[in-house]
Amino acid sequence: KPDLLLPVDDPKVWAGPLLFIRNITYPSGSIFAFTVQEDEKNTMTDELNELFEPIKNEDILVTSTTIDDTNFQHGAKLVIQTLSCSTFRPNILFLTVGSNKDNDKVLNKLVVDATKSRLGVIILRQHSRKAFGMQRGINLWLRDKSPNWHLAMLITLQLQINWHGIINLVTASPEKSDEKRLYNFLEKLGDRARLPSMTEFHVRIGPFKEAVLQAPPADINIFGIGHDTISFDFIREISELTKSSCLFVRDSGEESALV
């Protein structure tokens, strides 16, 4: 059940992907949205409520609040730490990456804070021209022997249901000799997660960025991210290479996509 924690820097100008957020939370998920302001007298709560009204109308539980703090990252850290102790806490931090690099350091700090509080992390880079295309094709990239795939798989299934979409499981290797083994890996994982029968399996041979260029066309590409510092320049580059919106996902360690 995806319960998103969603920071909003400025509700008056935020142009987040509301329909996409709806499609990864509907029908049983929830959203806890917050913003941080310096002036106690100038509350942004009304703007937050108005911003998420369309999702509330879809019968998704939305909670929003405004935090008084002089520093966005500090205020967001307090929210993450406080909610981590609550009974009904969010389980995924949802972030978006734009073209402006000024916030990259803050985003990395939020990811670190979320990981310490055992939250999963989703980072969306929405393609500037194609957005989510026809909301049909979903490429899920997997790495052999990586434990970080459960949340990405669950989000993929959620999108497939709400988009009535087609899933492609994709992996890459620089070695041609790995091809047969990797097809077996994808097929076994598809069986374990009980993916739809129309799921297709793709192994691309070559360096990773070349493999990305060879991937089947899709409206979104979903990748796992490790526990190193995140390169947002890399995230932006991959979105341009795939010519699609891209989702980068890190498990909290508490998810399971196995049935």
Secondary structure, 3 states (H helix, E strand, C coil): CCEEEEECCCCCCCCCCHHHHHHHHCCCCEEEEEEEECCCCCCCHHHHHHHCHHHHCCCCEEEEEEEECCCHHHHHHHHHHHHCCCCCCCCEEEEECCCCHHHHHHHHHHHHHHHHCCCEEEEEECECCCECCCCCEEEEECCCCCCCCHHHHHHHHHHHHHHCCEEEEEEEECCHHHHHHHHHHHHHHHHHCCCCCCCEEEEEECCHHHHHHHCCCCCEEEEECCCCCCCHHHHHHHHHHHCCEEEEEECCCCCCCCC
